[in-house]
Amino acid sequence: MIYTNCDSPCGELLLVTDGTALTDLHMTAGRYVPAVAPDWVRADDHPILVQARRELDDYFAGRRRTFSVPLAPRGTPFQQAAWAALVAIPYGQTRSYAQQARAINRPTATRAVGAANGRNPIAILIPCHRVVGSNGSLTGYAGGMERKTWLLGLEQGGSNARYGCVTAQQGD
């Protein structure tokens, strides 16, 4: 695996590629961040990592709403389906976990969808931050609730007003 670290408005990010696609993008202050293995190679100039950083810079600057860097998240077939449904959520919009479960034809799998979202290996680009509780409340985010709030605010015109005062609650 090939990796780099970069700074962002969300804190330090760990980006990992298998050489052909981005396999991981984690906020290093978040949960489920893999340890850099001894056989991984740091290559700040690898083309996949350079493209990912450029697209992230554009996203954070408000100039990008979709991403074109190739992605290859590793997970179970259920997780893959849940993550594919995340990519279908338009920029600046949110969906509930129940809506996500219905989107993958597993309407009773709301909690499993939440667990899959929590294990999303490619934060931001696979936008699990766009999933909220049924009542619109903010719920868990492996990168931290303050980062989820910030990302949603960025996508809603650069203002965190909609989410800045919402208390994180358990939701579906």
Residue pairs with C-beta under 8 A, 6 or more apart in sequence:
1 16
1 17
1 18
1 23
1 37
1 39
1 40
1 41
2 16
2 17
2 18
2 19
2 40
2 41
2 42
2 43
2 46
2 48
2 49
3 14
3 15
3 16
3 17
3 24
3 36
3 40
3 41
3 42
3 43
3 49
4 14
4 15
4 42
4 43
4 44
4 46
4 49
4 53
5 12
5 13
5 14
5 15
5 28
6 12
6 13
6 15
6 53
6 56
7 13
8 56
8 60
9 60
9 150
10 27
10 124
10 143
10 147
10 150
10 151
11 27
11 28
11 29
11 147
12 27
12 28
12 29
13 25
13 26
13 27
13 28
13 56
13 123
14 24
14 25
14 26
14 28
14 33
14 34
14 36
15 22
15 24
15 25
15 49
15 52
15 53
16 22
16 23
16 24
16 25
16 34
16 40
17 23
17 46
17 48
17 49
17 52
18 72
19 46
19 48
20 48
20 70
20 72
21 48
21 69
21 70
21 71
21 72
22 48
22 49
22 52
22 69
22 70
22 71
22 72
22 122
22 125
23 71
23 72
23 73
23 74
23 121
23 122
24 34
24 73
24 121
24 122
25 52
25 121
25 122
25 123
25 124
25 125
26 32
26 33
26 34
26 121
26 123
26 143
27 33
27 123
27 142
27 143
27 144
27 147
29 143
29 144
30 123
30 141
30 142
30 143
30 144
30 147
31 118
31 142
31 143
32 118
32 119
32 142
43 49
44 50
48 69
48 70
51 68
51 69
52 69
52 125
55 64
55 67
55 68
55 69
55 125
56 124
58 64
59 65
59 67
59 124
60 154
62 154
62 158
65 91
65 92
66 91
67 125
69 125
71 122
71 125
71 126
73 79
73 80
73 83
73 120
73 121
73 122
73 126
74 121
75 83
75 116
75 119
75 121
78 106
78 109
78 112
78 116
79 116
79 119
81 104
81 106
82 100
82 104
82 112
82 113
82 116
82 117
83 116
83 120
83 122
83 126
83 128
84 104
85 100
85 103
85 104
85 113
86 100
86 117
86 120
86 126
86 127
86 128
86 130
86 131
87 126
87 127
88 103
89 95
89 127
89 130
89 131
91 127
91 155
92 155
92 156
92 157
93 130
94 130
94 131
94 132
94 136
94 152
95 103
95 130
95 131
95 132
96 131
96 132
96 133
96 134
96 171
96 172
97 110
97 111
97 113
97 114
97 117
97 131
97 133
97 134
97 139
97 171
97 172
98 107
98 110
98 134
98 172
100 110
100 113
100 117
100 131
101 107
101 108
101 109
101 110
101 112
101 113
104 113
106 112
106 113
110 172
111 172
114 131
114 139
114 140
114 172
117 128
117 131
118 128
118 140
118 142
119 142
120 126
120 128
120 142
123 129
123 142
123 143
124 151
127 151
128 141
128 142
129 141
129 143
129 147
129 148
129 151
129 152
130 152
130 155
131 139
132 138
132 139
132 171
133 139
133 169
133 170
133 171
133 172
134 171
134 172
135 169
135 171
136 166
137 166
137 167
137 168
137 169
137 171
138 145
138 148
138 149
138 152
138 163
138 166
138 167
138 168
138 169
139 168
139 169
139 170
139 171
140 168
141 147
141 148
145 168
148 163
149 160
149 163
149 164
149 166
150 160
152 160
152 162
152 163
153 159
153 160
153 161
153 162
153 163
153 164
156 162
156 163
